[in-house]
Amino acid sequence: MRISSYSVRHKSVVFFFILCLSISGFMAYERLGKLEDPDFTIKTAIVVTPYPGASPHEVELQVTDLIEQAAQSTEHVVEIRSESRAGLSLVYVDVDESMRSHAISHTWESLRKKITAMQAELPPAFCLPPYRMTTATSMGFLWPFPERGTVKKNSPTMRIISGGNC
């Protein structure tokens, strides 16, 4: 027997199944989460370390390698990537994607402590910038970067923020 001929002959059975599917679909819809902007946790830390006046090779040997070693000894770290530029070290630390949000803050705290502990191994003229913990949610961050040469040194849009032990 074909489905189409059966549904024409037994309309009440077809309407019953449609009604059951509609009710179960409505109940499933009501149970869905309704946050407009649900929170999510970013599972990558970026250690930005300025080292003014140093070549990329010096930054790699004297700063980036030490930070990578400290990060490797941190629990739940699955990948470490780094960039060494003239006067700047960038180290990206990724944690396991299956980690829960509440456990990640402990991992970042452990990473911060290990990097602070290795500060004595850094060059004498060097010091770490102040520690800033920034947590992003689904809204993210928007950082405007003006084009070179469009901002004058004493303009109100450019401010020098000092801090730390340097």
C-alpha positions in Angstrom: 0.0 0.0 0.0 1.3 3.4 -0.9 1.6 6.2 1.7 -0.3 8.7 -0.4 -3.3 6.3 -0.9 -3.3 5.4 2.8 -3.2 9.0 3.9 -6.2 9.9 1.6 -8.2 7.0 3.0 -7.3 7.4 6.7 -7.3 11.2 7.2 -7.8 11.0 11.0 -4.6 8.9 11.5 -2.6 11.5 9.4 -4.0 14.4 11.3 -3.2 12.6 14.6 0.5 12.2 13.6 0.7 15.8 12.4 -0.8 16.9 15.7 1.7 14.8 17.7 4.6 16.1 15.7 3.4 19.7 16.1 3.0 19.4 19.9 6.4 17.7 20.3 8.1 20.4 18.2 6.5 23.1 20.2 7.6 21.5 23.5 11.2 21.1 22.2 11.2 24.8 21.1 10.0 25.9 24.6 13.0 24.0 26.2 15.6 25.7 24.0 17.9 28.2 25.7 16.9 31.8 25.0 20.0 33.9 25.7 20.4 36.6 23.1 24.1 36.7 23.5 25.2 33.5 25.2 28.6 33.5 26.9 31.5 31.5 25.5 35.0 31.2 26.8 38.0 32.0 24.7 40.5 29.2 25.2 43.6 31.0 23.9 45.9 33.3 26.0 48.2 35.8 24.3 51.4 36.8 26.2 52.5 40.1 24.7 55.9 41.1 25.9 57.6 44.3 24.6 61.4 44.3 24.5 62.3 47.7 23.0 65.5 47.9 20.9 66.0 44.1 20.5 66.3 42.3 17.2 63.9 39.5 16.4 66.7 36.9 17.1 67.5 38.5 20.5 63.7 38.6 21.4 63.5 34.9 20.4 66.5 33.8 22.5 66.1 36.0 25.5 62.3 36.3 25.9 60.1 34.1 23.7 61.9 30.8 24.5 61.7 31.4 28.2 57.9 32.2 28.1 57.3 29.1 25.9 59.1 26.9 28.5 57.0 28.3 31.3 53.8 27.8 29.3 54.8 24.2 28.4 54.8 23.2 32.1 51.3 24.5 32.6 48.5 21.8 32.8 45.9 21.5 30.0 48.0 23.3 27.4 47.7 21.6 24.0 49.5 24.0 21.6 51.9 26.9 21.9 52.6 29.3 18.9 54.9 32.3 19.0 56.1 35.2 17.0 59.3 37.2 17.7 59.4 40.6 16.1 61.8 43.5 16.5 61.1 44.7 20.0 58.1 42.4 20.6 57.4 38.8 21.6 53.9 37.2 21.1 53.2 33.8 22.5 49.8 32.2 21.9 48.8 29.5 24.5 45.9 27.2 23.6 44.2 25.0 26.2 42.2 21.8 25.6 38.8 22.6 23.9 37.0 20.2 26.2 37.8 22.2 29.3 34.9 23.8 31.2 34.8 27.6 31.7 35.3 27.5 35.4 38.5 25.4 35.1 40.2 27.7 32.5 40.6 30.5 35.0 42.8 28.2 37.1 44.9 27.4 34.1 45.4 31.1 33.3 46.3 31.8 36.9 48.9 29.0 36.9 50.3 30.3 33.6 50.6 33.9 35.0 52.4 32.6 38.1 54.9 30.6 36.1 55.7 33.5 33.8 56.1 35.8 36.8 58.4 33.2 38.5 60.7 33.1 35.4 61.1 36.9 35.4 64.5 36.6 37.1 65.8 34.7 34.1 65.0 37.6 31.7 67.7 40.2 30.7 68.6 42.7 33.5 67.2 45.7 31.6 63.9 44.0 30.9 60.8 43.8 33.0 57.4 42.3 32.3 54.5 44.6 31.6 51.7 44.8 34.1 49.4 41.7 34.1 46.0 42.3 32.7 43.3 39.6 32.7 40.7 40.3 30.0 37.8 38.0 29.4 35.9 38.2 26.2 32.3 37.1 25.7 30.2 36.8 22.6 30.4 40.6 22.2 34.1 40.5 21.6 36.4 43.5 21.5 36.8 46.3 18.9 40.1 48.1 18.8 40.4 51.0 16.4 43.8 51.4 15.0 44.4 54.7 13.2 46.4 54.8 10.0 50.0 55.7 10.5 50.7 59.4 10.4 47.0 60.4 11.2 47.5 60.8 15.0 49.7 63.5 16.4 51.7 62.8 19.5 49.8 65.2 21.8 46.4 64.6 20.4 43.6 63.5 22.8 43.2 60.2 21.0 46.7 59.1 21.8 47.5 58.5 25.5 50.5 56.8 27.0 49.6 54.5 29.9 52.4 53.7 32.3 52.3 51.0 34.9 54.2 48.0 36.2 57.5 47.8 37.9 59.6 49.3 35.0 
